[in-house]
Amino acid sequence: MAHSDAFEPRRFFISMLNTLVDPKTSPFQEINLIRFSTLIGALLISLFLIEDLQLVPVELSEFYLKNRVFVQLPIAFSLFAFTFHPRFFQFAQPAFLLTILGLTCANYYLIHVAWERAAFSFPYEGTLLYAFFGFFVFGLRFGYALLLMTLSSLGFIGLMLLNPVYGDRTVMNTGFVVGSLFIGVIGRYRLDRLIGKLEDVNGQLLTLSTVDPLTGLLNRRAFTSESERFFDLQRRSGQSVVVFILDLDYFKQFNDRYGHQAGDRAIRNQADIMRSVFKRQTDILGRYGGEEFIALTPVLHSNESERQANEVLALWRTMVMPNENSPSGECLSCSIGICQGQAADFDSLEDMILAADQALFCAKDKGRGTFVVAEPGKRKGQWACAKTLISK
């Protein structure tokens, strides 16, 4: 069922509670948290209204009500309404800035009129509350937070120059407001830096957990996760896929003869060759373990997998990495097993990998430096070796 963005209170509050408990929020949960926070802000304005009416002079009551009910509350609800716009996240930061500035200016005007009409020193704490709401509830990024601090500070200084609302404490209160806004911006800056560092660390941890450090290809666990999702997609769409299992021939003898550094270089060469052959964004490449590699790709043409396997073998011949300890005494080479077919014809991706692995062993048995394609309906001994297709 398609998701509707209509406002449903029960689902809204359940999602909001889940967001508060689970830091890994989805965009839907995040926007509900913003909506909830906006409603809380509107509720606070309403509560201040009830309390402030007991403090302001009677002659200011009507103006005060109009300022809160017809200016400040509509500003808050305008932001709430804007959260339902499909492009809200694209303009969220400017929207937060304009909302807080609008509320701050309305509050400054309230302070000015209260002094002009009744010489009443209306409290300035709302200025700080709105700013800190923007800094830490809406999550204004540092640049927007700095702009808010600058405009709010200049506005308050101008207001105090126009009206000495707080008498002999005007300078002190001005310094307190500006200083508090500055502290809020510094707090926002440090928080942004901390979040940035955490994101960098998380990115590095994700890379370490999914990428083989020697080759830069996916490790076995990450390959399995990515390839199973792709395989399921191909099954549902009725498409064909091909699995390649690639293994370096006589790699142990090569490693023993030339050392582990040369062995690492050979493994990196295999990864580079694979990247140069399997270049499409849909091709999934991984190091399956040791000197064994794996690739899963969609099938675009009937003979494409054979062409790609031939290209891998040809590139290995151009490497000319001697392997004197191998039984053949020839250069290091690669054997490849291939399984190709419609994804829906297999019970699982593991079945295709198993067939490709059997084809790889067949290629090893038939002399190495070649590829074999698993052929359903035929015994393994009847699978054709591709060595005759390759000119030495």
C-alpha positions, 0 to 999 in steps of 0.5 A: 500500500502506498504511503500517504503523508496525511497527518494521522495523530495516532501514527504521528505520535507512535512514530515520534516516540520511536524516533526518540528511542531509536537514533537511526531515524528514517526521513518519515520519523525525522519529519514527524519529530520536527512536527512534534517539536513545532507543536511543542513550541506552539504549546509553549507560546500558548502557556506563556500567553496564559502566564504573561496576561497576569503580568502585563498591564491591562491596557496592553492585554489586547495588543499582547493577545493579538501579538501572540495569537495572530502573529507568533502562533501563525508563524509556528503553524506555518512551519508545521504546515510547510513540513507537509511540502514534498520538498521540505527537507530541501528548504528546511534550514532556511525555513527554521531560520525564518521561523525563529527570526519571525518569532524573535522580531514579533517578540522585539516588537512586543517589547517595544510597544509595551515600553512605548504604551505603558513603560512596561519592561517586557521580559527578553527571555523569549529571545533566548528561548526562540534562539536556543529552540532553533539551535538545538531542537530544529538543529540549525547548522552552524552557518544559519545559527551564526546568521541568527545570532548576528541578526538577533543580537543586532535587533536587540541592540537596536531595540535597546538603543531605541528604548532603554527598556531595562533602565540601568540594567539595559547594558547588562541585559544586552550583554547577557542576551548577546553573550548567551546567543554567542554561547549557543552558536559555539555550542552548535558549532562544537556539536556540528563538529562532533557529529561530523567526526562521528559520521566520518568514524561511522563511514570508516567503520562501514568501509572496514566492515564491508571492504577488503583492505588489500583489494578494495573489493567487497569482502565476503559478508558484504558481497553476500548481502549486496548480491542477494538483494540484486539476485532477488530483484532479478528473480522478481523481474525475470532477468538473467544473471551470471556468477563468476568464480575466479581463482589464481592457479598454483598461488601457494607455490607462487607465494612460497617462491616469491614471498607474501609481498609478491603474493599481495601484488598478485591479488591486487592485480586480480582485483584490478583486472576484474575492475577493468572487465566488470565496469558496469554499476550493476556488477558486484565484485568481491574477494571471496577468500584468499586468492578466490574472487567472485563477481555477479553481473546481469546478462545483457548478451548471450555470449557476454560472459564468455567474452568477459572471461576471455578478457580476464585471461588475456589480461593475466597473460599480459601481466607475465608474472613468472611462477617457476615453482608451479608444475607447468613452470609458466606464468601466474594464471587464473581459472574461472568457473561460470554459472549463467541463467535466469535467476528464477530457475535457481532456488537461491543465489547459493545454488548458482555460486555452488554451480560456478564453484564446480565449474571452477574445479572443472577448469582446474582439472582441465589444465587451468588458465581457462574457464568452464561454464556450468551447463544444466542438464549435463554431467560435470565431466561433459562441461566444455572447457574454453581453453581451445577458444584462447590463443596462447 
